[in-house]
Amino acid sequence: MLNHSYEEIFQRNLLLWGDAAQDRLRRSRVVLAGLGGVGSYVAEALARSGIGNMALIDHDIVEVSNLNRQIPALLTNLDLPKVDVARERIAAINPHCCVITLKEFITMDNAALLGEADYYIDAIDHMPGKVAIITHALARGKPVASAMGAGLRLAPEALRLADISQSKNCPLARELRRRLRAHGIEKGVTVVYSEEPPYKNAQMTAMPEPMQAGAKKPLGSSPVVPAVAGLLLAGAVLRDLAGIER
């Protein structure tokens, strides 16, 4: 797997942003929680950008309903842990990257599992877990980026990058701001969010509630919007880590 040097693999990156920026990426450690529609594209972009160390956290397995939007999702990967599929894919892209995986569900009680990193990325949809990741990062003085709602959206051009204090028209961001205020946090979190109102057709509205207690009604999701959201989030993280200013 190591037949090609790091410099060979990332020669086009080097031509774009130079040796110093690439070296910073190679020395960086990123913790990414969530490998779904948004997070899987974040992982892909980080791997192809030459990040040297990644911790991938996701408690889920690949399901057939993931096939429309998630990079780990192939018919040949059904029922496999997403973290294992992602680790193998990253090794096939950038064998110089050190990847550790945790098949865990992040909560305030086990947030210590996130460990130390240069950057934390939240791409999960569980609100208490999002708060846990953000508070863990900011308590260590480290940057954190968070994905807001990408489900029920059709227009990738409505996606925006901003500090959470500047987000608008996003119900998930509104709820996250409310919860973070309880921890004394009102800004300092980069978010990707959509200004497009959630789209619901008659078929979605008529779906029955889940039989299992506490389960969420599944949301419709585009193959496009989560992917673009993930790439926007990855772009912001990479610019920060590489020290690129425009």
Backbone bond lengths (Angstrom), bond angles and torsions (degrees), N, CA, C in turn:
res aa  C-N    CA-C-N  psi(-1)  N-CA   C-N-CA  omega(-1)  CA-C   N-CA-C  phi
1 M - - - 1.458 - - 1.520 112.29 -
2 L 1.351 117.09 -23.53 1.465 120.52 -176.13 1.521 111.76 -98.73
3 N 1.334 117.02 34.36 1.460 120.50 179.25 1.521 112.07 -72.10
4 H 1.326 117.09 -17.78 1.456 121.32 -178.55 1.517 109.27 -117.89
5 S 1.320 115.42 135.05 1.453 120.09 -178.96 1.520 110.73 -71.34
6 Y 1.319 114.97 162.57 1.473 120.80 176.48 1.525 109.72 -57.18
7 E 1.322 116.71 -42.93 1.470 121.14 -178.09 1.526 111.38 -65.52
8 E 1.324 117.65 -35.54 1.466 120.05 176.67 1.528 111.24 -65.38
9 I 1.320 115.71 -46.70 1.460 119.87 -176.65 1.519 111.05 -62.23
10 F 1.332 116.57 -39.02 1.463 119.72 -172.29 1.527 112.99 -109.57
11 Q 1.330 116.06 30.29 1.462 119.44 -178.39 1.519 112.22 -61.74
12 R 1.339 118.70 -35.58 1.466 119.79 179.37 1.528 111.15 -70.71
13 N 1.332 117.29 -33.69 1.466 119.89 173.63 1.522 110.40 -62.78
14 L 1.324 115.61 -45.15 1.462 120.52 -178.70 1.524 111.07 -60.86
15 L 1.328 117.04 -37.80 1.460 120.57 178.00 1.526 111.43 -66.95
16 L 1.330 117.04 -26.93 1.460 120.57 -178.58 1.519 111.80 -83.02
17 W 1.360 116.59 -55.06 1.471 117.20 -171.64 1.525 114.19 -118.34
18 G 1.340 118.96 0.36 1.453 121.09 169.46 1.517 115.71 88.42
19 D 1.339 114.45 170.68 1.464 122.35 -174.04 1.525 113.07 -63.65
20 A 1.340 116.94 -44.54 1.467 119.77 -174.06 1.528 111.28 -63.99
21 A 1.332 116.30 -44.29 1.465 119.73 179.32 1.525 110.97 -65.11
22 Q 1.341 116.72 -41.99 1.455 119.31 -179.63 1.514 111.47 -65.18
23 D 1.328 116.19 -36.65 1.464 119.19 178.26 1.520 111.20 -65.49
24 R 1.325 117.08 -36.97 1.464 119.53 176.75 1.529 110.80 -63.98
25 L 1.324 117.09 -40.02 1.457 119.73 177.89 1.524 111.18 -65.36
26 R 1.318 115.82 -40.04 1.472 119.83 -179.11 1.522 110.91 -64.14
27 R 1.309 118.15 -32.42 1.466 121.98 -177.76 1.525 112.92 -89.45
28 S 1.324 117.72 -2.17 1.464 121.31 -175.33 1.529 112.25 -85.77
29 R 1.328 113.37 150.21 1.465 120.35 173.13 1.521 108.61 -120.14
30 V 1.314 116.27 125.94 1.462 122.80 -178.03 1.515 109.24 -119.36
31 V 1.323 116.26 134.77 1.465 122.28 171.59 1.519 107.53 -103.68
32 L 1.318 116.23 122.20 1.462 122.63 179.46 1.526 108.97 -118.51
33 A 1.318 116.22 118.18 1.460 121.62 176.74 1.521 108.72 -105.65
34 G 1.322 115.93 119.03 1.454 121.70 179.54 1.510 112.51 106.42
35 L 1.341 116.63 120.39 1.463 122.10 -178.78 1.525 110.60 -124.52
36 G 1.324 115.70 39.26 1.458 120.94 178.73 1.515 111.69 -89.59
37 G 1.340 115.42 -144.13 1.455 119.57 -175.67 1.504 113.99 -61.11
38 V 1.340 117.78 -37.34 1.466 121.93 177.51 1.526 110.51 -86.62
39 G 1.322 116.93 -53.01 1.453 121.28 -172.81 1.510 114.71 -62.36
40 S 1.334 118.08 -33.55 1.464 119.27 -179.77 1.522 111.02 -65.77
41 Y 1.333 117.44 -32.87 1.462 119.99 176.85 1.525 111.51 -75.78
42 V 1.322 116.78 -31.20 1.463 119.19 172.56 1.520 109.75 -61.26
43 A 1.332 116.81 -49.46 1.466 121.11 -179.55 1.523 111.06 -58.33
44 E 1.321 116.46 -42.61 1.468 120.94 179.89 1.524 111.19 -60.26
45 A 1.334 116.58 -47.35 1.462 120.45 -178.28 1.528 111.64 -66.27
46 L 1.327 117.16 -39.08 1.457 120.10 178.34 1.518 110.82 -64.38
47 A 1.320 116.62 -43.00 1.466 120.37 179.13 1.518 110.66 -61.46
48 R 1.325 117.44 -44.11 1.466 121.26 -177.44 1.527 112.78 -76.80
49 S 1.326 116.33 -7.15 1.464 120.31 177.47 1.528 112.04 -99.06
50 G 1.323 117.12 -6.73 1.451 119.57 174.59 1.510 116.21 91.89
51 I 1.334 117.36 20.21 1.467 119.33 174.57 1.527 108.83 -56.42
52 G 1.324 116.19 135.95 1.458 119.51 -173.19 1.500 116.06 -85.29
53 N 1.346 116.69 -26.68 1.462 120.41 -176.39 1.525 109.58 -143.07
54 M 1.321 116.22 129.21 1.453 121.06 178.25 1.520 110.77 -134.97
55 A 1.315 114.94 139.82 1.463 121.52 167.85 1.521 106.89 -112.58
56 L 1.322 117.10 122.34 1.458 123.18 -178.29 1.519 108.97 -108.68
57 I 1.336 116.04 128.50 1.461 120.95 -176.24 1.524 109.23 -126.93
58 D 1.314 116.80 122.16 1.463 122.13 175.84 1.518 107.54 -163.77
59 H 1.310 117.07 135.33 1.475 120.25 -176.62 1.518 112.10 -93.91
60 D 1.331 118.02 -2.16 1.457 121.91 -166.54 1.530 112.83 -97.03
61 I 1.334 114.13 165.34 1.462 121.53 171.77 1.531 109.02 -109.46
62 V 1.316 116.45 164.43 1.460 121.49 177.24 1.526 108.81 -74.33
63 E 1.325 115.93 125.61 1.458 121.77 179.04 1.520 109.97 -117.62
64 V 1.311 116.05 159.16 1.466 119.97 -176.18 1.524 111.35 -61.68
65 S 1.324 118.38 -30.73 1.463 120.81 179.64 1.525 112.75 -70.71
66 N 1.337 116.87 -10.48 1.471 120.68 177.41 1.520 113.08 -81.20
67 L 1.332 116.90 -12.01 1.465 120.51 -170.48 1.522 114.11 -62.03
68 N 1.323 117.28 -23.93 1.466 118.28 -175.44 1.520 113.44 -79.43
69 R 1.371 119.58 -9.89 1.461 117.21 -170.39 1.529 115.93 -154.30
70 Q 1.302 120.68 -4.81 1.460 120.67 -172.80 1.531 111.19 -114.56
71 I 1.312 116.98 132.05 1.459 121.18 -177.06 1.531 113.08 -60.58
72 P 1.328 120.82 -40.38 1.477 118.31 178.88 1.524 113.80 -67.10
73 A 1.326 117.49 -13.67 1.457 120.57 -170.09 1.519 112.33 -85.22
74 L 1.326 115.19 108.43 1.453 124.45 171.81 1.526 107.09 -134.15
75 L 1.303 116.91 155.89 1.463 118.78 177.99 1.518 111.62 -59.50
76 T 1.322 116.28 -28.57 1.468 120.51 179.94 1.526 112.71 -78.28
77 N 1.339 117.54 -9.12 1.469 120.78 -176.85 1.526 113.19 -110.86
78 L 1.315 117.71 5.80 1.458 119.69 -177.23 1.523 111.48 -57.85
79 D 1.325 115.29 138.52 1.467 125.05 178.02 1.521 114.09 75.56
80 L 1.335 117.42 1.85 1.463 119.96 175.82 1.525 109.87 -89.00
81 P 1.341 117.98 147.94 1.469 119.57 176.62 1.532 110.51 -60.64
82 K 1.322 116.19 135.39 1.467 119.88 -179.49 1.526 111.60 -60.68
83 V 1.330 116.82 -36.49 1.464 118.36 -178.82 1.529 111.58 -64.06
84 D 1.328 117.62 -35.43 1.464 120.45 179.96 1.529 110.75 -70.16
85 V 1.326 116.26 -41.72 1.467 120.23 178.96 1.526 109.76 -64.29
86 A 1.327 116.63 -43.46 1.464 120.47 -179.38 1.527 111.50 -64.59
87 R 1.318 116.77 -40.18 1.465 119.97 179.88 1.529 110.71 -62.44
88 E 1.317 117.63 -43.31 1.466 120.44 179.02 1.525 111.11 -64.82
89 R 1.332 116.73 -39.08 1.467 119.59 -179.69 1.533 110.75 -66.33
90 I 1.335 116.59 -42.54 1.463 119.72 179.14 1.516 110.56 -63.30
91 A 1.329 117.31 -39.82 1.465 120.34 178.30 1.522 111.66 -61.63
92 A 1.344 116.64 -32.09 1.463 120.85 179.27 1.529 112.28 -78.91
93 I 1.325 116.77 -14.95 1.466 121.50 177.82 1.521 110.34 -97.93
94 N 1.322 115.64 -50.30 1.463 122.23 -175.06 1.518 109.55 -136.50
95 P 1.326 117.14 84.60 1.468 119.88 -178.36 1.525 113.24 -67.28
96 H 1.340 117.06 -8.79 1.458 120.91 177.21 1.523 112.00 -83.36
97 C 1.330 117.54 -6.54 1.457 121.68 -179.53 1.527 110.77 -85.83
98 C 1.320 116.08 130.40 1.467 121.51 175.45 1.526 107.79 -88.18
99 V 1.324 117.25 117.63 1.465 122.41 -176.58 1.525 109.45 -118.58
100 I 1.336 115.64 127.39 1.455 119.93 169.69 1.527 107.46 -115.36
101 T 1.311 116.80 150.80 1.457 120.53 -176.33 1.519 110.75 -128.73
102 L 1.326 114.62 147.41 1.455 121.32 175.08 1.522 107.85 -133.56
103 K 1.307 117.00 120.67 1.467 121.52 176.03 1.518 106.89 -91.68
104 E 1.331 114.71 79.09 1.458 121.55 -173.20 1.522 110.72 -136.76
105 F 1.320 115.68 159.60 1.460 124.63 174.76 1.522 106.34 -108.15
106 I 1.326 118.40 110.34 1.456 121.71 -172.57 1.529 111.13 -75.92
107 T 1.335 115.09 132.25 1.461 122.97 175.73 1.532 108.14 -136.63
108 M 1.320 116.54 175.08 1.462 119.36 175.40 1.523 111.07 -62.06
109 D 1.325 116.84 -28.99 1.466 120.46 -176.56 1.521 113.11 -73.27
110 N 1.343 117.55 -29.31 1.472 118.60 -177.60 1.529 112.35 -119.03
111 A 1.336 117.39 21.18 1.464 120.91 -177.19 1.524 112.63 -60.11
112 A 1.324 117.74 -20.62 1.470 120.25 177.72 1.524 111.43 -60.47
113 L 1.345 117.46 -21.68 1.468 120.89 177.42 1.533 111.83 -62.05
114 L 1.321 116.84 -21.39 1.464 119.77 -179.97 1.520 111.99 -66.17
115 G 1.320 116.83 -25.74 1.455 120.90 175.22 1.522 113.49 65.98
116 E 1.331 114.43 -155.84 1.466 122.01 -178.51 1.521 109.67 -102.95
117 A 1.310 116.23 144.23 1.464 120.52 -179.24 1.524 109.55 -158.58
118 D 1.317 114.68 165.59 1.466 120.62 173.18 1.517 111.22 -84.91
119 Y 1.345 116.24 -22.59 1.463 120.92 -179.29 1.526 108.08 -155.14
120 Y 1.335 115.15 140.53 1.454 121.18 176.90 1.524 108.75 -116.38
121 I 1.328 115.87 137.32 1.461 121.17 179.73 1.516 109.02 -126.34
122 D 1.315 115.08 124.59 1.468 122.66 178.05 1.524 108.74 -103.26
123 A 1.333 115.93 113.11 1.466 121.14 175.90 1.524 110.00 -126.92
124 I 1.331 116.31 35.77 1.454 120.93 178.82 1.532 109.06 -104.29
125 D 1.333 116.65 168.51 1.465 119.69 -178.75 1.525 112.74 -115.28
126 H 1.329 116.66 11.70 1.465 122.20 -179.79 1.523 107.74 -96.52
127 M 1.335 117.28 114.21 1.454 120.81 -171.55 1.532 113.90 -58.99
128 P 1.345 120.32 -47.53 1.470 118.16 177.70 1.529 112.71 -60.15
129 G 1.325 116.59 -34.87 1.461 119.68 177.57 1.516 112.01 -66.86
130 K 1.322 117.65 -38.43 1.460 121.41 177.53 1.530 110.29 -61.04
131 V 1.331 115.40 -44.88 1.462 119.83 178.41 1.532 110.17 -62.10
132 A 1.325 117.05 -40.37 1.467 121.05 -179.73 1.526 111.27 -61.85
133 I 1.326 117.02 -44.04 1.469 120.78 -179.17 1.521 110.53 -65.46
134 I 1.321 116.41 -45.70 1.461 120.60 -176.86 1.525 111.41 -65.67
135 T 1.328 117.22 -45.85 1.465 119.05 -179.77 1.525 111.38 -66.37
136 H 1.338 116.90 -35.71 1.466 120.80 177.46 1.522 110.35 -61.18
137 A 1.324 116.71 -45.82 1.466 121.24 -178.48 1.520 111.58 -65.59
138 L 1.325 116.30 -50.08 1.466 119.82 -174.77 1.524 111.75 -68.39
139 A 1.331 117.50 -30.28 1.465 120.02 176.15 1.519 111.40 -64.20
140 R 1.328 117.18 -23.66 1.459 122.12 178.96 1.526 112.20 -98.64
141 G 1.310 116.54 4.20 1.455 120.25 179.82 1.508 113.64 69.63
142 K 1.341 116.63 27.39 1.463 121.53 -177.32 1.530 110.35 -109.78
143 P 1.322 116.71 149.64 1.464 119.53 179.58 1.521 111.78 -71.36
144 V 1.337 114.70 151.56 1.455 120.97 -179.45 1.521 108.81 -142.45
145 A 1.319 115.74 140.62 1.459 122.51 177.28 1.519 108.05 -124.58
146 S 1.327 116.31 142.78 1.463 120.79 -171.75 1.520 110.63 -135.96
147 A 1.323 115.60 139.90 1.457 121.89 178.20 1.519 109.84 -94.24
148 M 1.330 115.88 129.11 1.456 121.32 174.69 1.532 108.81 -91.22
149 G 1.316 117.42 -162.50 1.454 119.92 -172.82 1.519 114.12 -70.80
150 A 1.346 116.87 125.33 1.466 122.51 174.86 1.522 111.49 -111.56
151 G 1.324 117.47 -11.25 1.451 120.61 176.58 1.522 111.02 -74.04
152 L 1.323 116.39 156.50 1.466 123.31 178.76 1.524 112.86 62.74
153 R 1.333 117.26 23.30 1.457 121.26 176.88 1.522 109.77 -120.32
154 L 1.327 114.77 146.53 1.467 121.58 -177.99 1.515 113.18 -115.98
155 A 1.339 118.25 -19.54 1.466 122.06 -168.07 1.526 111.43 -112.65
156 P 1.328 118.61 101.10 1.464 119.05 178.15 1.524 112.92 -63.68
157 E 1.344 116.99 -24.47 1.459 119.40 -179.98 1.525 112.60 -70.01
158 A 1.340 117.41 -10.36 1.464 120.77 177.11 1.521 112.65 -88.72
159 L 1.326 117.82 -1.99 1.464 121.28 178.98 1.524 110.43 -73.79
160 R 1.328 115.92 145.16 1.455 122.24 -179.17 1.527 110.07 -137.03
161 L 1.329 115.47 150.02 1.464 122.76 169.43 1.514 108.13 -107.10
162 A 1.321 116.94 132.93 1.459 119.92 -179.70 1.519 109.49 -164.67
163 D 1.332 115.78 167.96 1.452 119.46 166.36 1.522 107.49 -69.01
164 I 1.314 116.81 147.91 1.463 119.91 -176.34 1.522 112.04 -58.11
165 S 1.321 117.42 -28.36 1.460 120.22 179.85 1.518 111.83 -67.41
166 Q 1.334 117.61 -18.53 1.461 122.51 -177.94 1.529 112.56 -102.28
167 S 1.325 118.12 -1.58 1.464 120.38 -178.04 1.522 110.24 -71.64
168 K 1.334 115.62 151.36 1.462 119.48 -178.71 1.529 109.84 -152.81
169 N 1.308 115.89 159.66 1.477 123.93 177.14 1.523 113.39 60.91
170 C 1.324 116.84 22.76 1.470 120.81 -179.80 1.522 108.74 -125.28
171 P 1.335 118.41 109.54 1.468 120.33 -178.81 1.527 113.61 -58.33
172 L 1.346 116.78 -37.86 1.461 119.02 -179.20 1.524 110.51 -66.83
173 A 1.334 117.74 -42.26 1.460 120.84 178.68 1.526 110.65 -63.61
174 R 1.323 116.49 -38.05 1.470 120.52 179.00 1.520 110.41 -61.30
175 E 1.331 116.63 -45.19 1.460 120.49 179.49 1.526 111.38 -67.52
176 L 1.318 117.17 -38.33 1.465 119.51 178.72 1.527 110.79 -66.17
177 R 1.324 117.70 -40.88 1.472 119.94 176.74 1.530 109.95 -58.53
178 R 1.323 116.58 -42.59 1.464 120.37 -179.69 1.525 111.24 -60.93
179 R 1.323 116.19 -44.94 1.470 119.74 -178.24 1.526 112.00 -69.95
180 L 1.325 116.69 -36.17 1.465 119.25 -179.85 1.522 112.04 -69.15
181 R 1.326 116.57 -31.34 1.465 119.10 178.42 1.523 111.08 -60.23
182 A 1.335 117.09 -30.88 1.463 120.77 177.07 1.524 111.77 -64.76
183 H 1.328 116.53 -19.25 1.470 121.75 177.39 1.529 111.37 -104.45
184 G 1.316 116.57 11.89 1.461 120.58 178.55 1.515 114.20 76.16
185 I 1.337 116.91 21.02 1.471 121.47 -177.53 1.521 109.04 -112.05
186 E 1.319 115.98 121.41 1.463 119.97 177.84 1.525 112.42 -122.87
187 K 1.331 117.30 -13.69 1.462 120.74 179.39 1.524 108.40 -156.15
188 G 1.349 115.18 -179.97 1.464 119.15 178.08 1.509 114.27 94.24
189 V 1.346 116.66 13.94 1.461 121.51 177.90 1.525 107.83 -124.32
190 T 1.325 117.16 119.45 1.465 120.73 175.68 1.520 108.69 -77.42
191 V 1.329 116.89 130.64 1.462 120.17 179.59 1.522 110.33 -128.68
192 V 1.324 114.95 150.76 1.462 121.30 166.52 1.524 105.93 -109.75
193 Y 1.324 115.56 126.98 1.455 120.25 -176.19 1.521 108.79 -143.92
194 S 1.315 116.33 166.56 1.458 121.33 179.58 1.521 110.18 -112.15
195 E 1.327 115.13 136.71 1.458 120.33 174.08 1.531 111.53 -88.80
196 E 1.327 116.48 -0.17 1.463 121.41 178.41 1.527 109.85 -78.66
197 P 1.329 118.90 130.85 1.473 119.46 175.08 1.527 110.12 -61.63
198 P 1.337 117.69 144.13 1.468 119.89 176.95 1.527 111.39 -54.95
199 Y 1.336 115.50 137.10 1.456 121.94 -177.87 1.518 109.14 -99.68
200 K 1.317 116.13 128.01 1.474 120.02 178.84 1.519 108.40 -135.81
201 N 1.321 115.89 121.51 1.459 119.04 174.92 1.530 109.67 -95.49
202 A 1.312 115.72 176.23 1.463 120.47 -174.98 1.524 112.19 -62.27
203 Q 1.321 116.74 -34.29 1.470 120.22 -178.94 1.527 110.73 -65.87
204 M 1.348 116.90 -42.68 1.462 120.16 177.99 1.521 110.81 -62.11
205 T 1.327 116.26 -45.64 1.457 121.30 -176.98 1.527 111.53 -60.79
206 A 1.332 115.92 -32.98 1.465 120.65 -175.86 1.523 113.51 -84.79
207 M 1.352 117.82 -4.15 1.462 119.04 -178.33 1.515 111.21 -63.31
208 P 1.340 117.54 136.51 1.468 119.47 179.16 1.521 111.31 -70.13
209 E 1.321 115.61 157.58 1.455 120.66 175.70 1.529 109.42 -68.49
210 P 1.338 118.76 149.83 1.463 120.95 179.30 1.522 111.73 -60.51
211 M 1.325 115.40 147.17 1.460 121.00 179.31 1.527 110.79 -71.00
212 Q 1.347 116.77 -35.02 1.459 121.04 -175.16 1.524 110.50 -76.48
213 A 1.316 117.18 131.86 1.456 121.34 -179.91 1.524 110.41 -62.95
214 G 1.323 116.57 132.91 1.457 121.42 178.14 1.508 114.55 84.94
215 A 1.326 117.97 -9.76 1.466 120.61 -179.45 1.524 109.97 -75.96
216 K 1.329 115.38 149.37 1.454 120.51 179.86 1.518 110.31 -90.75
217 K 1.325 115.18 148.41 1.459 119.35 171.64 1.528 107.87 -68.62
218 P 1.347 118.76 129.70 1.474 119.44 -178.20 1.524 110.91 -64.03
219 L 1.340 115.06 144.08 1.461 121.52 -179.90 1.521 110.29 -100.68
220 G 1.319 115.89 143.18 1.452 119.21 171.08 1.517 109.99 -66.85
221 S 1.321 116.75 143.80 1.463 120.30 -176.50 1.516 110.72 -146.80
222 S 1.320 115.72 134.04 1.460 123.05 -179.73 1.524 111.21 -77.17
223 P 1.330 118.93 150.97 1.456 120.73 170.68 1.525 112.63 -68.70
224 V 1.339 117.07 -17.10 1.465 121.15 -169.95 1.525 113.25 -98.47
225 V 1.325 117.54 -48.89 1.465 120.54 -171.26 1.529 112.73 -62.41
226 P 1.346 120.66 -47.91 1.465 118.92 177.89 1.530 112.86 -60.14
227 A 1.335 116.44 -37.12 1.466 119.78 179.87 1.522 111.43 -63.21
228 V 1.321 116.60 -46.60 1.465 120.53 179.93 1.531 110.28 -65.75
229 A 1.331 116.71 -39.41 1.463 119.83 177.38 1.531 110.79 -60.37
230 G 1.328 116.47 -43.15 1.459 119.93 178.97 1.519 112.71 -63.29
231 L 1.335 116.41 -40.66 1.460 119.70 -179.56 1.528 111.57 -70.68
232 L 1.334 117.33 -35.99 1.466 119.90 174.93 1.527 110.80 -62.72
233 L 1.331 115.62 -44.06 1.464 119.93 179.76 1.527 110.40 -63.59
234 A 1.331 116.59 -45.24 1.464 120.63 179.23 1.521 110.92 -61.65
235 G 1.326 117.36 -40.38 1.457 120.54 179.46 1.517 112.30 -60.28
236 A 1.334 116.52 -42.24 1.461 120.16 178.70 1.524 111.06 -64.22
237 V 1.323 116.46 -43.31 1.468 121.13 179.89 1.525 110.56 -63.30
238 L 1.316 117.12 -45.65 1.459 121.03 -177.78 1.528 111.73 -64.12
239 R 1.323 117.53 -41.42 1.468 119.49 177.58 1.511 111.33 -61.99
240 D 1.342 116.30 -41.76 1.453 119.24 178.67 1.523 111.90 -63.49
241 L 1.322 116.52 -49.22 1.456 120.23 -177.56 1.523 112.35 -64.92
242 A 1.307 116.52 -37.70 1.473 120.35 -178.17 1.512 112.54 -80.32
243 G 1.328 117.14 -10.55 1.464 120.21 -179.62 1.516 112.38 72.55
244 I 1.342 116.18 32.35 1.456 120.53 -178.63 1.516 109.33 -92.60
245 E 1.319 116.23 124.11 1.458 121.82 176.78 1.515 108.72 -116.23
246 R 1.332 115.50 142.71 1.474 120.22 179.15 1.518 109.72 -121.97
